[in-house]
Amino acid sequence: MKTLVPSEKTAGGAIQAIFSEVHGRYELVNHLLTFGLDTAWRKIAARTASRASGGGFWVDVCTGTGELAVCLGRLAPEGTRIAAVDFSVEMMAEAMKKREAGRIGFLAARAGKLPFRDGSVDLVTMAFATRNINISREVLSGTFAEYNRILRPGGCFVNLETSQPSSLLMRKCYHVYVKLIVSTLGSLISGTRAGYSYLARSIPLFYDPTALAGIIREAGFHEVRYGRLCFGAVAVHQAWKKPG
């Protein structure tokens, strides 16, 4: 798998700058580029996550504008605490404007170094941010290991991300759409070229669901499952920490 940028430090700073720049129109662009399907995919991921955990303490990492965290809040059992974490203060400011954001606690932190004790979290979720962590396979695996660290024994991690269709024809059509439409339309609507040029580059290079499941296992997770959405263009992974 190719590394998109030269180093973890420069990559993190560049990606953070991109999200700080596009925060105002981030949701609008996503909805338009996916024909509104990204909302449905987040709801599926949230339902998957809520069924895997009976409550307690839930953490949505790389929360962005808080869409998945809000979905989790609607499904969480009474008394469940929800924390939303992101490295972009500007993105989280958009999240805090949401009507349902009142029950969510927001924290500024990086995915690879989370401010939670070992074994203190019941559920970790992440939506459409895994590609941004994929600076290298080692960094991605290390970030997943950080999620494993904070989860209690038997706790669950749910990941929603773009993927690679198994059909060669579908994969080629998907990559053409990303190359021709995502970069151009995203840049026009958001007013910034860098963010959606990066998106158009990173999607075709990302792992298929089996390969990503392997990296999650390498990070120490006991069991990993996945399901495909939208002809395999998107995948939802579930991973459990080994029971104590």
C-alpha positions as CSV (number, residue, x, y, z in Angstrom):
1,M,0.0,0.0,0.0
2,K,1.4,3.3,-1.0
3,T,2.2,6.1,1.5
4,L,0.4,9.3,0.4
5,V,2.7,11.7,2.2
6,P,6.3,11.6,3.4
7,S,6.0,11.4,7.1
8,E,3.6,11.0,10.0
9,K,4.3,14.5,11.3
10,T,3.9,16.3,8.0
11,A,0.9,14.1,7.0
12,G,-0.9,14.8,10.3
13,G,-0.5,18.5,9.9
14,A,-1.6,18.5,6.3
15,I,-4.7,16.5,6.9
16,Q,-5.6,18.6,10.0
17,A,-5.2,21.8,7.9
18,I,-7.5,20.3,5.2
19,F,-10.3,19.5,7.7
20,S,-10.0,22.9,9.4
21,E,-10.5,24.5,6.0
22,V,-13.5,22.5,4.8
23,H,-15.4,22.3,8.0
24,G,-18.2,24.6,7.0
25,R,-19.3,22.6,3.9
26,Y,-18.0,19.2,4.9
27,E,-21.4,17.6,5.4
28,L,-23.0,19.2,2.4
29,V,-20.3,18.0,0.1
30,N,-20.4,14.5,1.5
31,H,-24.2,14.2,1.1
32,L,-24.0,15.5,-2.5
33,L,-21.1,13.2,-3.5
34,T,-22.8,10.1,-2.0
35,F,-26.4,11.1,-3.1
36,G,-27.2,11.2,0.6
37,L,-26.2,7.6,1.2
38,D,-23.5,8.5,3.7
39,T,-26.3,9.3,6.2
40,A,-27.8,5.8,5.8
41,W,-24.3,4.2,6.1
42,R,-23.7,6.0,9.4
43,K,-27.1,4.9,10.7
44,I,-26.2,1.3,9.8
45,A,-22.8,1.6,11.6
46,A,-24.5,3.1,14.6
47,R,-27.1,0.3,14.8
48,T,-24.3,-2.2,14.5
49,A,-22.3,-0.5,17.2
50,S,-25.3,-0.1,19.6
51,R,-26.2,-3.8,19.3
52,A,-22.6,-4.8,20.2
53,S,-22.6,-2.8,23.4
54,G,-25.1,-2.6,26.2
55,G,-24.1,0.9,27.2
56,G,-21.5,2.3,29.6
57,F,-18.9,4.5,27.9
58,W,-18.8,5.0,24.2
59,V,-16.2,6.9,22.2
60,D,-16.5,8.1,18.7
61,V,-12.9,8.8,17.4
62,C,-12.3,11.3,14.5
63,T,-15.8,12.5,15.0
64,G,-15.6,15.4,12.6
65,T,-18.9,17.2,12.6
66,G,-20.3,14.6,14.9
67,E,-22.7,12.8,12.6
68,L,-22.0,9.3,13.9
69,A,-21.8,10.5,17.5
70,V,-25.3,11.9,17.1
71,C,-26.6,8.7,15.6
72,L,-25.1,6.8,18.6
73,G,-26.7,9.2,21.0
74,R,-30.2,8.4,19.6
75,L,-29.6,4.6,20.1
76,A,-27.6,4.6,23.4
77,P,-29.3,3.1,26.5
78,E,-30.2,5.5,29.3
79,G,-27.1,6.5,31.3
80,T,-24.6,5.8,28.5
81,R,-21.8,8.3,28.3
82,I,-20.7,9.4,24.9
83,A,-17.4,11.1,24.1
84,A,-16.6,12.5,20.6
85,V,-12.9,13.0,19.8
86,D,-11.2,14.9,16.9
87,F,-8.0,16.8,16.2
88,S,-9.9,19.6,14.4
89,V,-11.4,22.1,16.7
90,E,-13.2,23.7,13.8
91,M,-14.9,20.4,12.8
92,M,-16.0,19.8,16.4
93,A,-17.4,23.4,16.6
94,E,-19.7,22.4,13.7
95,A,-20.7,19.2,15.7
96,M,-21.5,21.2,18.8
97,K,-24.1,23.2,16.8
98,K,-26.3,20.1,16.4
99,R,-29.4,19.9,18.4
100,E,-28.6,16.5,19.9
101,A,-25.0,17.4,20.8
102,G,-25.9,18.3,24.4
103,R,-25.5,14.7,25.7
104,I,-22.1,14.3,24.0
105,G,-18.8,15.3,25.5
106,F,-16.2,16.7,23.0
107,L,-12.5,16.3,23.4
108,A,-9.6,17.5,21.2
109,A,-7.1,14.7,20.8
110,R,-5.4,12.6,18.1
111,A,-6.6,9.1,17.3
112,G,-3.2,7.5,18.1
113,K,-3.0,9.0,21.6
114,L,-6.3,9.0,23.3
115,P,-6.9,10.5,26.8
116,F,-8.6,7.4,28.3
117,R,-7.4,4.8,30.8
118,D,-6.6,1.2,29.8
119,G,-9.8,-0.9,29.7
120,S,-12.1,2.1,30.4
121,V,-14.3,2.2,27.3
122,D,-17.1,-0.2,26.2
123,L,-17.4,0.9,22.5
124,V,-15.1,2.7,20.0
125,T,-16.5,3.9,16.7
126,M,-15.0,5.7,13.7
127,A,-16.5,6.7,10.4
128,F,-14.7,7.7,7.2
129,A,-11.4,8.6,8.9
130,T,-9.4,5.4,8.6
131,R,-7.9,6.5,5.3
132,N,-6.6,9.7,6.9
133,I,-4.8,7.6,9.6
134,N,-3.3,5.4,6.9
135,I,-0.1,7.3,6.7
136,S,1.6,3.9,6.8
137,R,0.5,0.4,7.7
138,E,2.4,0.6,10.9
139,V,0.7,3.9,11.9
140,L,-2.7,2.5,11.1
141,S,-2.1,-0.7,13.1
142,G,-0.7,1.3,16.0
143,T,-3.8,3.5,16.0
144,F,-6.1,0.4,16.1
145,A,-3.9,-0.9,18.9
146,E,-4.6,2.3,20.8
147,Y,-8.4,1.6,20.4
148,N,-7.7,-1.9,21.7
149,R,-5.9,-0.5,24.7
150,I,-8.8,1.7,25.9
151,L,-11.5,-0.9,25.4
152,R,-12.5,-3.2,28.2
153,P,-12.1,-6.9,27.7
154,G,-14.9,-8.0,25.3
155,G,-15.4,-4.4,24.2
156,C,-16.1,-3.6,20.5
157,F,-14.7,-1.4,17.8
158,V,-16.9,-0.5,14.8
159,N,-15.3,1.1,11.7
160,L,-17.1,2.6,8.7
161,E,-15.0,3.4,5.7
162,T,-14.7,3.4,1.9
163,S,-13.5,0.1,0.5
164,Q,-12.8,-1.7,-2.7
165,P,-15.6,-3.5,-4.6
166,S,-14.8,-7.2,-5.2
167,S,-16.1,-6.9,-8.8
168,L,-13.4,-5.6,-11.1
169,L,-16.0,-3.8,-13.3
170,M,-17.6,-2.1,-10.2
171,R,-14.2,-1.2,-8.9
172,K,-13.1,0.5,-12.1
173,C,-16.4,2.4,-12.3
174,Y,-16.0,3.5,-8.7
175,H,-12.5,4.7,-9.2
176,V,-13.5,6.6,-12.4
177,Y,-16.3,8.3,-10.5
178,V,-13.9,9.3,-7.7
179,K,-11.3,10.6,-10.1
180,L,-13.6,12.6,-12.3
181,I,-16.5,13.7,-10.0
182,V,-15.3,13.7,-6.4
183,S,-12.3,15.9,-6.9
184,T,-13.9,18.3,-9.2
185,L,-17.3,18.7,-7.6
186,G,-16.0,18.6,-4.1
187,S,-13.5,21.3,-4.8
188,L,-16.1,23.5,-6.5
189,I,-18.6,23.2,-3.6
190,S,-16.2,23.4,-0.7
191,G,-14.0,26.1,-2.3
192,T,-10.8,24.2,-1.6
193,R,-9.0,22.0,-4.1
194,A,-6.5,20.3,-1.6
195,G,-9.1,18.4,0.5
196,Y,-11.0,16.7,-2.3
197,S,-7.9,16.1,-4.4
198,Y,-6.5,14.2,-1.4
199,L,-9.8,12.3,-1.1
200,A,-9.7,11.4,-4.8
201,R,-6.2,10.1,-4.4
202,S,-6.7,8.2,-1.2
203,I,-9.9,6.2,-2.0
204,P,-8.5,4.1,-4.8
205,L,-5.3,3.3,-2.8
206,F,-7.1,2.1,0.3
207,Y,-7.4,-1.5,1.5
208,D,-10.1,-4.0,0.5
209,P,-12.2,-5.2,3.5
210,T,-10.2,-8.5,4.0
211,A,-6.9,-6.7,4.1
212,L,-8.2,-4.1,6.5
213,A,-9.6,-6.9,8.7
214,G,-6.1,-8.4,8.8
215,I,-4.6,-5.1,10.0
216,I,-7.2,-4.8,12.7
217,R,-6.3,-8.4,13.9
218,E,-2.6,-7.4,13.9
219,A,-3.5,-4.7,16.3
220,G,-4.5,-7.3,18.9
221,F,-8.3,-7.7,18.3
222,H,-9.7,-11.1,19.1
223,E,-12.4,-11.4,16.4
224,V,-13.1,-9.3,13.3
225,R,-16.1,-9.4,11.0
226,Y,-17.1,-7.1,8.2
227,G,-20.1,-6.4,5.9
228,R,-20.1,-4.6,2.5
229,L,-22.4,-1.8,1.5
230,C,-23.1,-0.1,-1.8
231,F,-21.7,-3.0,-4.0
232,G,-18.5,-3.1,-1.8
233,A,-17.6,0.6,-2.1
234,V,-18.1,0.9,1.6
235,A,-17.5,-1.5,4.5
236,V,-18.4,-1.8,8.1
237,H,-15.9,-3.7,10.3
238,Q,-16.6,-5.0,13.8
239,A,-13.8,-6.1,16.1
240,W,-13.8,-7.3,19.6
241,K,-11.1,-7.1,22.3
242,K,-10.2,-10.5,23.7
243,P,-12.4,-11.2,26.8
244,G,-10.7,-11.1,30.1
